[in-house]
């Protein structure tokens, strides 16, 4: 059996970093971790080939080689997803589809031959058994959340690793919180399920032995979903693992804001090699936080919480949303003020949308306010429901936020504020790779010579060299990110 795994192209958005990864001569920021994990679940004797459309093209000979095409993706990849299906059907090739895009809306894709929905560890073996017996069914589902001890080590060898800016691994699935707009609990549940220490460190060791060095994204829904296991089992072992290898990886992950309440856990993460976290801040408006069920963000000083993390050695990216029913007309200036005061340099601001099946989706359907299935790109200016605020005012205010916080003056001011708060642990080795040196010299040309507003870049560089020389690598990375964000905002 010959299986072609195809990962659709992601358009240029906030998280694609397409304008930033050019500085390091990479094709994509993230690997298709789900696809290479699915590949590892397939019988060992089957032939497997991966085509990631973010780093290469899908050739006719790839399709001619395949007996089946396995296709997965997210809402934002829907156009590329449909184009792959079209090409497969034109050649009579059967398509097996899974992933978040089709799990909640399989009826949108009648051309797909077989759907393998929910988590593959449960549903995929049923499909494989039926396929081997010559009786595959159209749809496979599993309502149970699998034990992650059954999740195999991804097939890293299918990747052309030099084309990616970072590798990815997964430690856990699920999140204990249930925000109204979030589909995570639908997909992965509210109980954090995790791999064993041996599994997790085994995956990291395999990447290390393959020669990977640098950024590793731990793609968990909420890495601190089970804090006690992290503190007593996983992080002590990861600290030891990283120290023995002189910190070969810089870890990034997603957490909830309550991490700021646990100094011991923050310090353990930093000692293990974590340098960056993404946190869903959403809004500084208390009524909107109550509306969406964001209990972990309420009744706290969110700016202080962010600064606690920065001061203990973690950079923080934040997710922000406008369009809640309780958002007042002043919400746009509130968001701008919060972002600038917090020193969150990479602030993803999006319009509220309702993913299929979420509590928000069901509420809006009851209120007869739903318009369509969401696009998956919460920065494209679209909403899939009728907001309480005047839509024109909402869109104008949303664009005002983006154009303000990503204007060079505001962006570089935010960077200076962040650098003042951010603390790099003194014992952490500072590796400067050849790729980083190349990116720095490219930034000198693109940001310091060619771009308008280049004076802000030079002012930042001088400020950093004089006051924070150990933070220069972090500062230059964020400056390059700003270049990407400005391109995204210009396209709105």
WOBELMO-V134015 format. One record per backbone hydrogen bond with DSSP energy under -1.0 kcal/mol. CO is the residue of the C=O (numbers start at 1). NH is the residue of the N-H. Records with the same first field share a line. If there is no record, write none. Layout:
BEGIN
CO = NH + NH
END
This chain:
BEGIN
1 = 47
2 = 67 + 68
3 = 49
4 = 70
5 = 51
6 = 72
7 = 53
17 = 20 + 21
20 = 23
21 = 26
22 = 25
28 = 165
29 = 166
31 = 33
32 = 36
33 = 37
34 = 38
35 = 39
36 = 155
38 = 41
43 = 46
47 = 3
49 = 5
51 = 7
52 = 55 + 56
59 = 63
60 = 64
61 = 65
68 = 4
69 = 96
70 = 6
71 = 98
73 = 101
74 = 77
75 = 78
77 = 81
78 = 82
79 = 83
80 = 84
81 = 85
82 = 86
83 = 87
84 = 88
85 = 89
86 = 90
88 = 93
89 = 92
94 = 69
95 = 113 + 114
96 = 71
97 = 116
99 = 103
105 = 108
106 = 109
109 = 112
114 = 97
115 = 140
119 = 122 + 123
120 = 124
123 = 127
124 = 128
125 = 129
126 = 130
127 = 131
128 = 132
129 = 133
130 = 135
131 = 134
138 = 115
140 = 117
147 = 150
148 = 151
154 = 156
155 = 158
156 = 159
159 = 161
160 = 163
161 = 164
163 = 27 + 28
167 = 217
169 = 219
171 = 195
173 = 193
179 = 182
180 = 360
183 = 187
184 = 188
185 = 189
189 = 175
193 = 173
196 = 200
197 = 201
198 = 202
199 = 203
200 = 204
201 = 205
202 = 206
203 = 207
204 = 208
205 = 209
206 = 210
207 = 212
208 = 211
214 = 250
215 = 167
216 = 252
217 = 169
222 = 225
226 = 230
227 = 231
228 = 232
229 = 233 + 234
230 = 235
233 = 237
234 = 238
235 = 239
236 = 240
237 = 241
238 = 242
239 = 243
240 = 244
241 = 245
242 = 247
243 = 246
248 = 214
250 = 216
251 = 275 + 276
252 = 218
253 = 278
254 = 223
256 = 259
257 = 260
258 = 261
259 = 262
262 = 266
263 = 267
264 = 268
265 = 269
266 = 270
267 = 271
268 = 272
269 = 274
270 = 273
273 = 251
275 = 315
276 = 253
277 = 317
278 = 255
279 = 281 + 319
281 = 283
282 = 321
285 = 289
286 = 290
287 = 291
288 = 292
289 = 294
292 = 180
293 = 295
294 = 297
295 = 298
300 = 302
301 = 305
302 = 306
303 = 307
304 = 308
305 = 309
306 = 310
307 = 311
308 = 312
309 = 314
310 = 313 + 423
315 = 277
317 = 279
318 = 348
319 = 282
320 = 350
322 = 352
324 = 327
328 = 331
330 = 334
331 = 335
332 = 336
333 = 337
334 = 338
335 = 339
336 = 340
337 = 341
338 = 342
343 = 345
345 = 347
346 = 318
348 = 320
350 = 322
355 = 358
358 = 362
359 = 363
360 = 364
361 = 365
362 = 366
363 = 367
364 = 369
365 = 368
369 = 386
377 = 380
378 = 351
384 = 371 + 372
390 = 394
391 = 395
392 = 396
393 = 397
394 = 398
395 = 399
396 = 400
397 = 401
398 = 402
399 = 403
400 = 404
401 = 405
402 = 406
407 = 411
408 = 412
409 = 413
410 = 414
411 = 415
412 = 416
413 = 417
414 = 418
415 = 419
416 = 420
417 = 421
418 = 422
425 = 428
433 = 437
434 = 438
435 = 439
436 = 440
437 = 441
438 = 442
439 = 443
440 = 444
441 = 445
442 = 446
443 = 447 + 448
445 = 449 + 450
446 = 451
453 = 456
454 = 458
455 = 459
456 = 460
457 = 461
458 = 462
459 = 463
460 = 464
461 = 465
462 = 466
463 = 467
464 = 468
468 = 471
469 = 472
471 = 475
472 = 476
473 = 477
474 = 478
475 = 479
476 = 480
477 = 481
478 = 482
479 = 483
480 = 484
481 = 485
482 = 486
483 = 487
484 = 488
485 = 489
486 = 490
487 = 491
489 = 492
END
